[in-house]
Amino acid sequence: MTTAARPAHPTAPVPVVVPPATPDDHEALTHLWQLFRHDLSAVTGALPDRRGRFRDERLRAALDGAPGWQAHVLRLGDAPAGFALVRGLDGGTRVLSAFFVVAAARRRGVGLAAASVVLAAHPGPWEVAFQDANAPAVAFWRRVATTAAGEAWTEERRPVPGRPDLPPDVWIHIPA
């Protein structure tokens, strides 16, 4: 399903298109994943491996067609400008496993428009996790939840599985 949404901010140059990824998108998404993980490393403290690459198991699951997973590429015109990885499509609750917008497209309504398209593409209840230390993500995901569900969304903190040394993740639940 390819759906376009006009970003809310007037300086956004073109509509945001967020189709499911195709094999032609895999190389671009692999590069964008490294940018995403690099940005996130400021919050998580994760370092790349000996080859200079960050872990990419979630991306591989989405691109390789693991059950319940779907990758979406965020496009501005012809340019890949981000992605969304969704899991749980084979269950009751969809989970936005990863979401990324390149720095040049941020703070112009592109992310909100793209997130809205992805949520609408997979109807049902949603969960989104982020870290309290990632202040832009805190504000962004609360705005996405309010846009999608008004005041009906909830938030909770959950321990990171297998990582008692890390602060708990914040999980937002957006009802269907």
C-alpha positions in Angstrom: 0.0 0.0 0.0 1.5 3.3 -1.0 0.0 6.3 0.7 1.1 9.9 0.6 0.6 12.5 3.2 1.5 16.2 3.1 3.8 17.1 5.9 2.3 19.6 8.4 5.2 22.1 8.1 4.9 24.5 5.1 8.7 24.3 4.2 8.5 20.5 3.5 9.2 20.3 -0.2 7.1 17.4 -1.4 4.6 14.9 0.0 5.9 12.1 2.1 5.4 8.7 0.5 5.9 5.6 2.7 5.4 2.4 0.6 6.4 -1.1 1.7 10.1 -1.7 0.9 10.9 -3.7 -2.2 14.1 -5.5 -2.9 15.3 -2.4 -4.8 15.1 -0.5 -1.5 17.3 -2.9 0.5 20.6 -1.3 -0.2 19.3 2.2 0.7 17.7 0.9 3.9 20.9 -0.9 4.9 22.7 2.5 4.7 19.9 4.4 6.4 20.0 1.8 9.2 23.6 2.6 10.0 22.7 6.3 10.2 19.8 5.5 12.5 21.9 3.3 14.8 24.7 6.0 14.8 22.2 8.6 15.9 20.8 6.3 18.6 24.3 5.4 19.9 24.4 8.8 21.6 21.5 7.6 23.8 22.3 3.8 24.1 26.1 3.9 24.2 26.2 1.1 21.5 29.4 0.9 19.5 29.8 -0.5 16.0 31.5 -3.9 15.5 35.0 -4.4 14.1 33.8 -3.6 10.6 32.4 -0.3 11.8 28.8 -1.5 11.5 26.0 -1.5 14.0 23.9 -4.5 14.7 21.0 -4.9 12.2 19.0 -8.0 13.2 15.7 -6.1 13.2 16.4 -4.6 9.8 17.3 -8.1 8.5 14.1 -9.6 9.9 12.0 -6.9 8.1 13.9 -7.1 4.8 14.1 -10.9 4.8 10.3 -11.3 5.2 10.3 -12.7 8.7 6.7 -13.6 9.7 4.8 -10.5 11.0 7.5 -8.0 9.8 7.2 -5.2 7.2 9.8 -2.6 6.2 8.6 0.8 4.8 10.8 3.3 3.1 10.1 7.0 3.6 10.5 8.9 0.4 10.7 12.6 -0.3 10.5 12.8 -4.1 13.0 10.2 -5.4 15.1 10.3 -2.3 15.0 7.7 0.5 14.7 9.9 3.6 14.0 7.3 6.3 12.2 4.1 7.2 9.8 2.4 9.5 10.1 -1.2 10.6 6.9 -2.8 11.8 6.5 -6.1 13.6 3.5 -7.9 15.1 1.5 -7.8 11.9 0.6 -11.5 12.5 -0.6 -10.7 16.1 -3.0 -8.5 17.9 -0.7 -5.5 18.4 1.6 -3.8 15.9 5.0 -2.6 17.1 6.9 0.2 15.5 10.3 -1.6 16.0 12.3 1.2 14.4 11.6 4.6 12.8 14.1 7.0 11.3 14.1 10.3 9.4 17.3 11.7 8.0 18.5 14.9 9.7 17.8 17.1 6.6 14.1 16.2 6.7 13.5 16.6 10.5 11.5 19.2 12.2 9.4 19.9 9.1 6.4 17.6 9.8 7.9 14.8 7.7 8.2 12.4 10.6 4.7 13.0 11.8 3.3 12.6 8.3 5.2 9.4 7.7 4.3 7.9 11.1 0.7 8.7 10.4 0.8 6.9 7.1 2.4 3.8 8.6 -0.1 3.6 11.4 -3.0 3.9 9.0 -1.5 1.3 6.7 -1.7 -1.3 9.4 -4.9 -0.8 11.4 -5.1 -2.0 14.9 -3.5 -1.2 18.3 0.1 -0.1 18.3 3.1 0.1 20.6 6.2 2.3 20.2 9.2 2.2 22.4 11.8 4.9 23.0 14.2 6.0 25.7 13.6 8.9 28.2 17.1 10.1 27.5 16.2 10.8 23.8 14.3 14.0 24.4 13.4 14.6 20.7 11.9 11.1 20.6 9.9 11.7 23.8 8.2 14.8 22.4 7.8 13.3 18.9 6.1 10.0 19.9 3.8 11.7 22.4 2.7 14.0 19.5 2.3 11.0 17.2 0.1 9.3 19.8 -2.0 12.3 20.4 -2.5 12.9 16.7 -3.5 9.2 16.2 -5.7 8.7 19.3 -6.3 12.0 21.0 -6.0 11.5 24.7 -6.8 7.7 24.5 -3.1 6.6 24.4 -1.1 5.4 27.5 2.5 5.3 28.4 4.5 2.9 30.7 8.1 2.0 31.4 9.4 -1.5 30.9 12.8 -3.0 31.7 15.0 -3.7 28.7 15.1 -7.5 28.3 18.5 -8.9 29.3 19.9 -5.4 30.1 19.3 -4.6 33.8 22.1 -2.0 33.5 20.0 0.2 31.2 17.1 2.4 32.3 13.7 1.1 31.3 12.3 1.9 27.8 9.2 4.1 27.6 6.4 2.3 25.7 3.4 4.2 24.3 0.3 2.2 23.5 -2.0 3.6 20.9 -5.4 1.9 20.8 -7.1 0.8 17.6 
